[in-house]
């Protein structure tokens, strides 16, 4: 782990270098989708797995219920546009339909679906993305009207996660979420999905060998369920390794701080500025999927760990929350959560509520929280002031310029649990390992070198205090 004692002076002078070389970003940008190429399966005699072809897209949204407003729907549609662009598509146009409840048939309603078809034909779009969750029948009905591929918000987010997942665990979690989404949406093509065969007839042996068997779509469903079970076992095994590391930090009584927040709020930039981790930073949604753990220190020398986590978004698909539950447990097990919000966003309060909803779902709703109001260099000062008034424990920062980070470090140091056992003893020089632990895990009040060893006056936790006293007693 990389250790950072305080804010390096060079970062204050050259903020562009805070995020390091960003080799992961160069690697990600080295592969881009080419307009005009399709990723759909060409063999339509098999199950249609609905690979996404995100090229030229039109967005569609609904509003009109008691909780939805036109302004909120526009903000959500802008976010959907950012998601679509992150997935590699070109957004051509967007439409909003005022409707109290989605139409059971075509989601938008038959008349508006026809208008959408005309817009799609006039713009040359090849995909419609709906800002909501479509049932399998709604998606098929809307596709039949608009004559191009239709996907929903969940499918789009899953596609982004599939593109950005890098670690073995991240890829397994995304695949599991995709299969959970796909299972009820398998779609057959004509007679190929209704054939049944049993015994030797499947091998072409004909009369006399027929018997009950599975349709092809049933066979695919069974294979998907088997694959999902295998992925769950793999993820459970990977979780065990992370639990072991976390338990080791607990035994050493190292406090942990988790950085959580809305996607693209600046979590990775804050981690980089606090620790010099150099993790990927990109102006895109869901740039970070794999958690990064780094070691840092408070200004008074107490060590703690910082964990960067996956970002959240409104209506985060349930499949992803479940698949990434083991990763999100890093937040639930933390001593402190740095909840990062984007002060320059049109609806920062909405971001706060969306993140807290997911945190509560994974059991992290009661963890002590510091709200980090980020991007104050680009935000309206009145909005920043409003957020600071609303949140009792909050601090305003700019990860780009470094503004406010001294205050953030002080707030973190104050919020972390402090060692509660005060010691004043001499540690033999041959036990320098214990002296090092006092410096990294405790709070040194005074230190002096004597002929017999290192005299320490410090505050440490109970386990380390016991180890120190036993060494002194045996000396």
ZIRA-V657273 format. One record per residue. N is the residue number from 1. RES is the residue in one letter. PHI is phi in degrees with one decimal (999 if undefined). PSI is psi in whole degrees, -180 to 180 (none if undefined). D_CENTER is the distance of its C-alpha to the mean C-alpha in Angstrom with 2 decimals. Layout:
n->{N,N}
res->{RES,RES}
phi->{PHI,PHI}
psi->{PSI,PSI}
d_center->{D_CENTER,D_CENTER}
This chain:
n->{1,2,3,4,5,6,7,8,9,10,11,12,13,14,15,16,17,18,19,20,21,22,23,24,25,26,27,28,29,30,31,32,33,34,35,36,37,38,39,40,41,42,43,44,45,46,47,48,49,50,51,52,53,54,55,56,57,58,59,60,61,62,63,64,65,66,67,68,69,70,71,72,73,74,75,76,77,78,79,80,81,82,83,84,85,86,87,88,89,90,91,92,93,94,95,96,97,98,99,100,101,102,103,104,105,106,107,108,109,110,111,112,113,114,115,116,117,118,119,120,121,122,123,124,125,126,127,128,129,130,131,132,133,134,135,136,137,138,139,140,141,142,143,144,145,146,147,148,149,150,151,152,153,154,155,156,157,158,159,160,161,162,163,164,165,166,167,168,169,170,171,172,173,174,175,176,177,178,179,180,181,182,183,184,185,186,187,188,189,190,191,192,193,194,195,196,197,198,199,200,201,202,203,204,205,206,207,208,209,210,211,212,213,214,215,216,217,218,219,220,221,222,223,224,225,226,227,228,229,230,231,232,233,234,235,236,237,238,239,240,241,242,243,244,245,246,247,248,249,250,251,252,253,254,255,256,257,258,259,260,261,262,263,264,265,266,267,268,269,270,271,272,273,274,275,276,277,278,279,280,281,282,283,284,285,286,287,288,289,290,291,292,293,294,295,296,297,298,299,300,301,302,303,304,305,306,307,308,309,310,311,312,313,314,315,316,317,318,319,320,321,322,323,324,325,326,327,328,329,330,331,332,333,334,335,336,337,338,339,340,341,342,343,344,345,346,347,348,349,350,351,352,353,354,355,356,357,358,359,360,361,362,363,364,365,366,367,368,369,370,371,372,373,374,375,376,377,378,379,380,381,382,383,384,385,386,387,388,389,390,391,392,393,394,395,396,397,398,399,400,401,402,403,404,405,406,407,408,409,410,411,412,413,414,415,416,417,418,419,420,421,422,423,424,425,426,427,428,429,430,431,432,433,434,435,436,437,438,439,440,441,442,443,444,445,446,447,448,449,450,451,452,453,454,455,456,457,458,459,460,461,462,463,464,465,466,467,468,469,470,471,472,473,474,475}
res->{X,X,X,X,X,X,X,X,X,X,X,X,X,X,X,X,X,X,X,X,X,X,X,X,X,X,X,X,X,X,X,X,X,X,X,X,X,X,X,X,X,X,X,X,X,X,X,X,X,X,X,X,X,X,X,X,X,X,X,X,X,X,X,X,X,X,X,X,X,X,X,X,X,X,X,X,X,X,X,X,X,X,X,X,X,X,X,X,X,X,X,X,X,X,X,X,X,X,X,X,X,X,X,X,X,X,X,X,X,X,X,X,X,X,X,X,X,X,X,X,X,X,X,X,X,X,X,X,X,X,X,X,X,X,X,X,X,X,X,X,X,X,X,X,X,X,X,X,X,X,X,X,X,X,X,X,X,X,X,X,X,X,X,X,X,X,X,X,X,X,X,X,X,X,X,X,X,X,X,X,X,X,X,X,X,X,X,X,X,X,X,X,X,X,X,X,X,X,X,X,X,X,X,X,X,X,X,X,X,X,X,X,X,X,X,X,X,X,X,X,X,X,X,X,X,X,X,X,X,X,X,X,X,X,X,X,X,X,X,X,X,X,X,X,X,X,X,X,X,X,X,X,X,X,X,X,X,X,X,X,X,X,X,X,X,X,X,X,X,X,X,X,X,X,X,X,X,X,X,X,X,X,X,X,X,X,X,X,X,X,X,X,X,X,X,X,X,X,X,X,X,X,X,X,X,X,X,X,X,X,X,X,X,X,X,X,X,X,X,X,X,X,X,X,X,X,X,X,X,X,X,X,X,X,X,X,X,X,X,X,X,X,X,X,X,X,X,X,X,X,X,X,X,X,X,X,X,X,X,X,X,X,X,X,X,X,X,X,X,X,X,X,X,X,X,X,X,X,X,X,X,X,X,X,X,X,X,X,X,X,X,X,X,X,X,X,X,X,X,X,X,X,X,X,X,X,X,X,X,X,X,X,X,X,X,X,X,X,X,X,X,X,X,X,X,X,X,X,X,X,X,X,X,X,X,X,X,X,X,X,X,X,X,X,X,X,X,X,X,X,X,X,X,X,X,X,X,X,X,X,X,X,X,X,X,X,X,X,X,X,X,X,X,X,X}
phi->{999,-84.5,-111.1,-126.1,-87.6,-161.5,-73.4,-62.2,-62.8,-64.2,-71.5,-67.6,-85.3,-133.4,-61.7,-68.5,-93.3,-60.4,-86.7,74.3,-75.9,56.6,-67.3,-63.3,-66.2,-62.0,-65.7,-65.8,-76.1,-73.6,-122.4,-130.6,-70.1,-101.0,-59.9,93.0,-103.4,-103.2,-109.2,-75.6,-69.1,-89.5,-90.4,-84.0,-78.9,-98.7,-58.6,-81.6,-81.8,56.5,-61.7,-78.7,-118.6,-99.3,-122.2,-115.1,-121.5,-116.0,-98.3,-137.9,-137.0,-122.9,-153.7,134.2,-74.8,-63.7,-100.3,-104.4,-128.0,-62.8,-65.2,-63.2,-65.8,-66.2,-60.8,-64.5,-70.2,-63.2,-65.2,-62.7,-63.0,-64.5,-62.6,-63.1,-68.0,-61.8,-75.0,103.7,-102.6,-113.2,-81.7,-92.9,-160.2,-147.2,-131.5,-121.6,-118.2,-83.7,-159.6,-63.4,-136.0,-61.5,-68.5,-66.2,-90.2,-112.2,71.3,-85.5,105.7,-62.8,-64.6,-67.8,-64.1,-66.2,-62.7,-64.2,-59.9,-64.1,-64.5,-62.6,-65.1,-70.2,-88.9,75.9,-72.4,-118.0,-147.9,-113.6,-113.5,-95.4,-84.6,176.2,-100.2,-99.5,-74.1,-55.1,-70.4,-62.7,-64.5,-65.4,-65.0,-67.7,-61.9,-61.9,-84.7,-81.9,68.4,-134.3,-65.0,-123.2,-131.0,-112.1,-59.9,-63.1,-61.6,-65.3,-64.6,-62.5,-65.0,-63.8,-61.5,-64.1,-69.1,-96.0,-61.9,-121.4,-78.8,-61.7,-67.5,-60.5,-64.6,-65.6,-64.5,-67.3,-61.8,-61.7,-63.7,-64.1,-67.7,-63.3,-72.7,-74.4,-50.1,-78.7,-113.0,-59.8,-132.2,-88.7,-119.3,61.6,-73.0,-63.4,-92.7,-107.5,-67.0,-124.4,-152.1,-138.6,58.4,-88.4,-63.6,-63.0,-92.9,90.2,-85.9,75.8,-58.7,91.5,-120.3,-76.7,-167.2,-64.9,-156.5,-96.0,-69.5,-62.7,-69.9,-66.1,-63.2,-65.8,-61.9,-65.2,-62.8,-64.5,-63.1,-64.1,-64.9,-63.4,-63.8,-65.2,-64.2,-63.4,-66.3,-62.9,-64.5,-62.4,-66.5,-67.0,-62.4,-60.1,-65.5,-69.1,-63.4,-61.0,-63.4,-65.8,-65.0,-63.4,-65.3,-68.2,-62.2,-80.0,56.9,-93.9,-62.0,-122.8,-123.7,-105.1,-98.9,-123.8,155.7,-67.8,-62.6,67.5,-84.8,108.6,-64.1,-66.4,-64.4,-67.5,-60.5,-62.0,-71.6,-77.5,-126.3,69.8,-68.6,70.2,-74.9,-58.5,-127.5,-146.3,-79.5,-154.2,-79.2,58.4,-69.9,-109.1,-117.9,-97.4,-65.1,-119.4,-113.8,-132.7,-95.6,-139.6,-135.5,-74.5,-57.0,-92.8,95.2,-80.0,-85.5,-156.4,-106.7,-115.9,-119.7,-90.2,-119.4,-63.7,-78.4,-109.1,-153.6,-58.4,53.1,-60.3,-53.5,-58.2,-59.9,-72.5,-60.1,-68.3,-65.9,-94.7,-58.8,-64.7,-69.9,-69.3,-64.8,-58.1,-73.0,-64.0,-94.3,-77.8,-82.3,-151.6,-114.6,-91.6,-91.4,-90.3,-126.6,-93.3,-68.9,-87.4,-75.1,-61.6,-137.1,-65.1,-64.1,-64.5,-63.7,-56.1,-64.7,-64.3,-68.2,-65.0,-63.8,-69.8,-59.9,-65.3,-67.6,-98.2,84.7,-111.2,-69.1,-101.1,-71.7,-56.8,-128.7,-116.6,-85.8,-101.8,-84.8,-95.1,63.8,-68.1,-69.2,-111.7,-97.1,-70.3,-55.7,-68.0,-67.3,-60.3,-62.3,-64.1,-67.2,-66.0,-69.1,-71.0,-98.5,-63.9,-105.5,-147.3,-149.0,-97.4,-141.0,-133.1,-67.0,-77.0,-98.7,91.0,-62.7,85.3,-75.1,-62.3,-65.4,-63.2,-60.3,-66.2,-66.8,-63.6,-60.2,-70.8,-84.3,-68.2,-63.0,-96.9,-58.6,-113.3,-113.4,-94.4,-125.5,-147.9,-153.4,-107.8,-105.7,-56.4,-61.9,-72.3,-108.0,-63.1,-62.5,-71.5,-62.9,-62.6,-65.4,-61.5,-68.8,-85.1,-108.2,-112.7,-127.4,-81.1,-93.9,-158.7,-144.0,-146.9,-100.3,-115.0,-58.0,-90.7,154.9,-93.5,-86.7,-119.7,-115.5,-152.4,-111.8,-135.9,-83.5,-59.1,-62.2,-69.8,-61.1,-63.8,-62.6,-65.6,-66.7,-67.8,-66.4,-65.7,-68.2,-87.7,-75.9}
psi->{144,139,135,128,-39,-173,118,139,-34,-27,-33,-30,-32,77,-22,-19,1,-38,8,-158,-21,48,-32,-36,-43,-38,-42,-41,-9,-16,116,150,145,127,139,-6,140,146,16,156,139,-24,94,6,-12,179,137,104,-3,53,139,137,89,97,-78,113,152,134,148,135,162,149,167,-11,177,-24,-9,143,164,-39,-45,-38,-37,-42,-43,-37,-36,-39,-40,-38,-41,-39,-44,-41,-36,-35,-9,16,170,117,121,-44,168,144,148,137,125,119,130,-42,147,144,135,-23,-66,13,-51,-26,149,-42,-48,-31,-38,-41,-39,-39,-43,-40,-43,-44,-40,-34,-14,22,153,0,141,129,122,135,67,-178,124,140,160,-40,-38,-42,-43,-42,-43,-37,-40,-28,-51,-16,17,173,140,130,166,-180,-40,-45,-37,-46,-39,-37,-41,-45,-40,-36,-38,-16,133,-43,164,-42,-43,-43,-40,-40,-42,-43,-40,-44,-40,-42,-38,-36,-37,-36,-50,0,11,136,127,165,102,-140,-19,-23,-8,0,137,139,147,171,-136,-5,-28,-24,6,22,-11,-141,138,-8,10,151,176,143,-173,143,163,-37,-34,-38,-42,-39,-42,-41,-40,-42,-40,-42,-40,-41,-40,-42,-39,-38,-41,-45,-39,-39,-40,-34,-36,-39,-41,-37,-39,-45,-41,-40,-35,-41,-34,-41,-39,-2,47,117,151,141,126,135,114,166,-180,152,140,23,-14,23,-47,-35,-39,-41,-44,-42,-33,-32,-12,31,-30,27,163,131,125,141,70,158,141,45,-30,121,-31,128,142,129,127,155,142,174,147,164,-27,12,2,133,150,166,146,128,123,130,170,144,161,170,159,140,47,127,136,-36,-37,-39,-43,-45,-36,13,-40,-37,-41,-14,-20,-35,-45,-27,2,157,-24,141,124,105,105,131,153,106,-19,-3,148,-25,70,-33,-36,-37,-45,-48,-40,-42,-43,-31,-44,-41,-40,-35,-31,10,20,15,-22,4,141,136,137,123,119,107,102,167,37,-19,-22,-2,162,125,-32,-36,-43,-46,-39,-42,-41,-35,-38,-41,120,-46,92,160,141,132,168,112,-23,-43,-19,1,133,0,-29,-43,-38,-45,-40,-41,-41,-45,-39,-32,-25,146,135,149,141,2,123,133,153,97,173,127,125,148,-28,-9,50,-21,-37,-36,-41,-40,-37,-40,-38,-31,-22,-163,106,122,-35,149,136,143,120,169,-28,-16,-165,120,124,130,110,169,126,172,166,-43,-44,-37,-41,-43,-40,-43,-37,-36,-42,-37,-32,-7,none}
d_center->{21.57,22.33,24.09,24.40,27.19,26.83,26.09,27.90,30.60,29.97,26.58,28.41,30.85,28.57,25.14,24.45,24.46,21.88,19.09,21.49,22.47,19.10,20.32,16.97,17.01,20.58,19.81,17.17,19.68,22.46,21.61,21.73,22.82,26.54,27.82,30.17,28.91,27.74,25.41,27.00,28.99,32.65,34.12,33.98,36.10,33.05,30.16,28.33,24.79,23.96,22.37,21.09,23.46,21.77,24.55,26.26,24.65,25.79,23.53,24.81,23.94,25.74,26.62,29.52,28.69,29.37,25.81,25.33,27.02,27.70,25.95,22.76,22.97,23.44,20.37,18.31,20.18,19.51,15.74,16.43,18.53,15.87,13.62,16.85,17.72,14.45,15.38,18.77,20.98,23.61,23.69,27.38,27.66,26.23,28.10,27.79,29.92,31.13,31.37,31.24,29.82,28.56,31.44,31.61,32.80,31.15,28.57,30.16,33.75,36.36,37.75,34.50,33.41,36.65,36.00,32.57,34.37,36.78,34.09,32.31,35.69,36.70,33.53,33.33,29.76,28.74,25.67,24.99,21.50,21.73,19.56,19.43,19.57,22.76,24.76,26.16,29.53,28.36,26.67,29.83,32.14,30.44,30.45,34.14,34.84,32.90,33.65,30.37,27.06,25.01,21.33,19.19,15.87,14.23,15.81,14.67,10.90,11.64,13.68,11.19,8.89,12.34,13.35,10.68,10.33,12.72,13.33,15.44,13.17,10.18,12.93,14.41,11.47,11.14,14.95,15.30,13.32,15.46,18.58,18.11,17.90,20.81,23.15,24.66,24.80,26.99,29.83,33.16,35.60,39.14,41.16,39.01,36.76,39.73,41.81,42.57,44.32,45.21,47.34,48.71,48.45,44.97,46.83,49.31,52.19,52.96,55.56,55.87,52.43,50.36,48.43,45.39,42.11,38.56,37.78,35.52,32.69,33.13,33.05,29.77,28.26,29.57,28.18,24.68,24.98,26.20,23.34,20.81,22.82,22.81,19.04,18.71,21.32,19.65,16.31,18.58,20.45,17.53,16.52,20.12,19.90,17.00,18.98,22.02,20.57,19.38,22.86,24.48,22.91,24.13,27.55,27.75,26.62,24.07,22.06,18.26,16.12,12.35,10.76,8.51,8.65,8.42,7.07,10.03,11.50,12.37,10.47,11.24,14.68,15.40,14.69,16.97,19.60,19.76,19.96,20.65,17.88,17.86,14.24,13.32,13.54,13.85,14.69,12.44,9.46,6.25,8.43,6.32,5.09,7.74,8.38,11.52,14.34,17.30,20.48,21.88,24.98,26.17,29.18,31.49,30.32,28.20,25.43,21.87,18.53,15.48,12.00,9.14,5.72,2.04,3.47,5.52,8.60,12.06,12.96,9.63,11.48,12.85,12.80,9.05,9.12,12.09,11.13,8.12,10.45,11.90,8.94,8.29,12.03,11.80,11.33,14.07,16.36,16.22,19.37,17.81,14.64,14.49,13.10,12.88,14.12,15.56,19.28,20.19,18.29,20.83,19.33,17.66,18.88,17.14,13.77,14.82,15.84,12.80,10.54,13.50,13.93,10.72,11.60,15.05,14.16,12.85,15.83,14.68,16.57,19.56,18.20,19.93,17.97,18.70,17.66,17.38,18.66,17.71,19.50,22.79,24.70,23.78,23.72,26.73,28.29,29.12,25.51,24.60,27.62,26.74,23.29,24.90,27.60,25.34,23.17,25.55,23.57,22.09,22.63,22.59,21.53,21.15,19.05,21.20,24.56,24.01,25.50,25.02,23.56,26.76,26.39,22.75,23.95,26.82,24.77,22.47,25.69,27.29,24.50,24.07,26.48,29.71,32.01,34.74,37.61,39.99,41.93,44.87,46.08,47.01,44.89,46.93,46.13,45.45,42.41,40.49,37.33,37.62,38.22,35.06,33.09,34.67,33.51,29.89,29.47,32.15,33.78,36.98,39.69,42.49,43.25,46.64,48.09,51.25,53.62,52.09,48.43,45.61,46.08,42.83,42.47,38.84,36.47,34.56,33.08,35.47,34.78,35.38,38.37,39.94,39.56,41.18,44.04,44.80,45.06,47.39,49.48,50.02,50.86}
